[in-house]
């Protein structure tokens, strides 16, 4: 059956509004919100219920099949680095090199590095004790330190696979995850630095007290060396980069090329990182390992159901052929990269979760790629990065990460809004400007 333009727009808007209402106001789990939005949209499109159910199951299964292993492995790697003390080692090394007088910049860089394998909320919790101790030693206001650390973690979380939101977008948009990872890492640098600059400027005017709390760390003999802490993060990124940028699947079939072509598959590369982390950092014995691995699988499961729900919603939206209808409107198609950025930013600001925002936006944008002139390899990469930039702004009181920062730092909400929330606005704009700059350097 043919779905009319009115039905298409009504179904899309009703689904989005339902997601926002259920997640932001009623605090319903995002999976159920996405599932209910998919059913509502399907009913508005006048699809038979059996077709709605079948489409939801197909959409859910496809994304889990393509990204499930990557999400589980990435989550597990982050937990291993956290439990073995690698994040503490990396933080201490950066602080030593930069100096306590520039502690705010140091924690911003620490957040960027630690945030590669670890989710931003987990990373902030792990580093919050160190952050407080550095604020106490340097005399810098805790609001400056906390916001600087938070923005460093946040920039990478929004822009770099294997973090769940942008990883799911690469699957929905069908783009090269290796190139998204590397471009995302580059874009996250100015975004994180922008977050630090605003935090340092705005935060110094706020007399936020520094909490007198000593950081508690494991004995030095139990911690890995700097190289042991770095390699599990650096090796996977390097392997994926080699495979992606040198298009090894099309290169000469030498034995080295064949090895790199396999080792650079994201799942294989991250498995190598896990092996390195276990070999170099596991000083707690098999009992700790038996705890870490199930924890990684359990944490990943919660992420996977959200991604699956987003894909199910997207599969229903494809039934409406929204792309065909919007292709008739030059004002919309002429927006190009700005459209995926704005859609994601609106969703993020309205319902709080960067992951849900980018997953939902990817489902909306995917059928529009041809109309937007982005239905090429590089166009898909740029579109995914634009959505990553949009998922940064605006982080405020409906964002769980906002409350993690405030709770673990003992900060007032009004100070968080003036410093951290405003910084996410500048971060998103900066990241989008970087996406446009990259678009000038590569052909879409």
N, C-alpha and C positions, 0 to 999 in steps of 0.2 A: 504494500500500500504506500501511497505518496503522502508524506507529512507536510502540511501547509506551513508557510512562513510563520503565521501566527502561532500555530502549535509548537513549532520549533523554538521560537523565542520564549513562549510561555513556559514550556517544559524546562528549558535551560535556566531561566530566571527563578522559577519555582524550586528547582533542585538546589541551586546555589543558596537561595534564601533559607531553605529548610536546613541545609548543612550549617549555615551560620547560626540560625536560631537554636538548633539542637546542641551544637558544640559550645557556643559562646554563652548562651543564656541558661540552658538546662544541663550543661556539663555532661552530655551524653558522649560515650566513647565514639571517636571519629568513624570507626568501622560501621557501626550501626547507623550513624547519621548518613554516611555515604550510601549504604545499602538502601535505606528508606528513600533517599533522594533519587536513586536509580529507579526504584519501583514507581515513585510519584511521576517522574519524567516519562517512564514507559506508559503509564496510564493516560497521561495527557497526550501522548503521541498516538493513543488508541491502539496500542499493540495488544495482541492476545496475551493473557497472563502466562500461558505456557511459553510463549516466545520471550517475554520479559525474563522469566526465570532461566531459560536456556541461555539467553544473551549474558545475563549476570554471571552464570557459572562459567561460560566460555571466557569472558573478560577476566574474571578472577583467576582462572587456571592459567591463562596465557602469561600474565605478568609474573605470577609466582614461579612458573616454570623457567622464565628467562632471567629473573633477578633473585630468586629465593636463595640460591647457594651463595651468591655474592654478598648479600646482606648478612647472612649468618656468619660467613667467614670474616667480614669486615668488623662486625660487632664483637666477635670472639677475639680478634687481634687487639682491639681497643681495650678489652677487659684484661687480657694478659699483660699488656704494657702497664695498665693501671696497678694490677696486683703485684707485679714484680718490681715496682718502683722506678720503672724507666721514665715515667713522666716527671718524677721528682728529680731525677738525674739531669734530664734535658733542661728543666727549669733552672736548676742550680748552675748549669754550665752557661746558659745565656746570661744569667744575672752576673756571673763572674766576669764575663767578657765585656758587658756593657757598663757595669758599675752601679752601685746603689744610688748615686746621685741622679741617675736616669731610670729609676725603678719603674715608673709608669710605662716608658717605652719598652723596658725589658719585659714586663709582664704581657704587653701587647704582642711582642714577638714570641714569647713563650706560648701564649694562647694560639697564635697562628701555627706554630710547630706541633704542639700537643693536640690541637684540634684536627690535624689530618686524619689520625686513626680513631679518635674518641669523639663522641657526640658532645655538643657544646655544654649541655647541662651537666653531664658526668664530668667533663673536663673542669668545669668551674668548681664543682663540689670537691674534686680531688685536689685542686690547687688553691682552694680558698684559705686553708691554714697558712700556706706559704705566702699568699698574697697579703694577709693580715700582718704577718711577721715583717714583710718587706715594707709595708706602710708604716709600721711602728719604728723600724730602724731608720727609714729615710725621712720621716716626718711629713710625708706627703699625705694629703687628705685621702681617707679610705674611699670616698666616692670617686675620686680620680683613678685610684688603683683598681677598684672593682670594675668600673666601666671600661678601662683600658684592657684589662684581661678579658672581660666579657666580649668586647667587640673583636678582639683577635680570634677568639674561639668561634664567634658567630659568623665572621666573614668566610672562613673555610667551610663551616657547616652548611652554609647556603650554596656555595659555589662548587664544591668538590665531591665527586663520587669517591668512596662508596657510601657517603651519607645518604640517607634514604630518599629524601625528596627529589634531589637532582638526579639520583640514580634511577628512580622510577620514571622521571621525565625522559631520560635517555632511552629507556625501554619503550615508552609510549610514542615518542617522536621517531624512534628507530635511527639513532645517530651513533657515532663512534664514541664510545665511553672513554677511551684513552685520550682522545683529543679534548673532550670536555673536561677531563680531569686536569690536564696540563694547562689549558687556557684558564680554567677555573682557578687554579693555584696562582697564576699570574694576576688575574683580576682581583683576587682576594688580598693581594699585597697593598695596592693603593686604598682599597676599601677598609682594611684593618687600620692602616695608618691614618686615614681620615677619621675613623672612630677614635683613635688615640688623640689626635689633635683637638677634636671638639671636647673630649673628656677632660683634657688638660686645661683647656681654656675656660670652659664653663664650670668645671668642678672646683677650681681654685677659689671661686667666689663663695663657695658654700662651706661653712665651718662644720663639716661632718667630722665627728670624733673618730679617732683611730682606736680600734679595740685592742686592748692590751692582752694579747694572747700569743703564747709561744707556739711555734709550729712543731708538731710532733712527727718525727720521721723514724724510719727503721734504722738500726745501726748501719754504719757505712759498709761494713763487711758483707751485708746482705744485699746491697744495691749493685746493679750492673755498672760497668764502665760507660763512659760517654759513647764510645763506638758501639758497644753492645746495645745501648738504648736507641741509637740512631739507625742502625742497619735494618731492623725490622720494618721501619717506616720508609727508609730511602730505597731499599732494594726493590720492593714492589712497584714504587713509582718509576724507578729507572727501567725496569723490565717492561712495564706497560708503555712507557714513552718510546722505547726502542721499537717495539712491535707496531705502535701506532704511526709514528712519524716516518719510519722507513718503509712502511707498507710491506712488511717482510713476507706476507703471503704471496706477493707477486715478484719477489726478488729471486735471485739465483739460488738454486737448491744446494748450497754448500751445507756441510754438517752444522756449522755454527748458526747459519740462518735458520735451519730447521729447529735447532734447540731453542733459539730466541723466539721463534714464531710460536712455539708451544708455551715457553716460560712466560711470555708476555700476555697471555690470556689473563684477564683480570682475576678470575678465580684461582688460577694456578699461581699467579704472582703473589696474591694475598696469602695463599697457603704457604708459600715460601717464607713470607714475613712471619706467619705464625710459628713455623718451624724454627726460624732464627730466634724469635722471642723466647720460645721454650728452651732452646739449647743454651742461650746466653744468659737468660734471666731467671730461670726456674730454680730458685734456691730453697723453695718451700716444700719440696717433695711431692710425691704422687697424691697425697691427700688434698693438697691445694689445687692440683691439676684436676682432680675429680670434681672439685667445687667450681672451678673457673669455666670449664667446658660446658657443663649443663647450664650455668648462668648465662653464658653467651647465647646458647640456643634458645633459652626461655626469653631473654630480652629481645632477640631478633624476631621471635614469633609475634610479639606485640606490634612490631613495626610492619611485619609482612601482612598482617590482616588489614592494616590501614591502607597499604599499597594495593592490596587485592581489592578492597572496597572502592578505591579511587579508579582502578581499572574497570571494575564492573560498571560504575557510573559512566565512565567514558565510552564503554561499549554500547550502552543504551543511547548515549548522545549521537553516536555514529548512525544510528537508525533514523535519526531525524534529518540527516544530510544537511546539517547546518552550514557546512562549507559551501554547498551549492547556492543556498539562499544569500549568504553574505557576499559571495563572489559577485552578486549583482549590484553591490553597493560600493562604488569607487571611493567614497569617503572613508570607509572602514579598511578596504584592501590597501589604500594608499598609506596607511599608518605603518606598515612593515613591522620592524622589530619593536616599535613602541607599543603595539597592541598586546603581545604576550607579556611584556613588562607591566603594563597597566592592569591587565586582568589579574595577574598574580599579586600585584601590590594591593589591589582592592580586596582580594580574598584574604590575604595575610592580615591586613589592618582590621578587617571585619571579624574574623573568627580566631585569630591568634597563632595558629600553628603554621610555621613555614612549610612543613612537610605536607600537610593537607592542602595548603594553598597551591603549591607547585604541582602536586599530583592532579588536583582538580583543573588547574589551568592547562596542563598538558593535554588532558582529555578534551577540553574545549578547543584548543588551538590546533590540535593534530589534523582535523579535517580542513582547516583553513590554510594550511601551508602553501598549497598551490596558488590560492587566491592572493596570498601575501607576498608571493614571489620568493618563498623560502624553501621550496620543495627541491633542494639540492643537498648534497652532502654538507657543504659549508653552511648553507642556509639553515639546516637543521641544527647544526652545532651552535650557531649564533642565536637561534630561537631558544634553545635550551639554556644558554648562558643568560639571555635576557630574562627568562623566567626565574633563574637563580637570583639575579639582581633584584627582581621584583619581590622575591620572597624575603628580602631583608627588611623592607619597610612596610608598616611601621610596627615595631615591637613595643607593646604597652601593657596595660593591666590585664588583658585577656590572653596574654602569652605566658605559658608555664615557665619559660626561661627567665622572664622578667622577675617572677617571684622567687626563683632559685637564687638569682643574683641578690635580690633584696634580703631574703631570709638568711642566707649564709654570710652576708656582709653586715647585717644589722642596720640597713639604710632606710630612710624615710621614703615613702612613695613619691612625694612631691619632688624630692631631690633626684630620684631615679628618672622621673619624667623629664626634668629639666636637662639632665646630663645624658643618661643612657638612651632614652627614647629618641631624643633629638639627634643623637649620634647615628642611630639606625636610619634616619631619613637621609642624612648626608652620605652614609655608606651606600645605600641603594642607588642614589643618584650618581655617585662616583663610579660604582660598579657598572651601571648602565652606560656611562660615558666611555668607560674602558671597552665595553662590548662594541660600541659604535666605532671606536678607534681600531679595534681588531677587524671589524667589517670592512674598513678601508684598506686593510693590508691583505685580506684574502678575498677571493672572488666568491660571491654567493651564487 
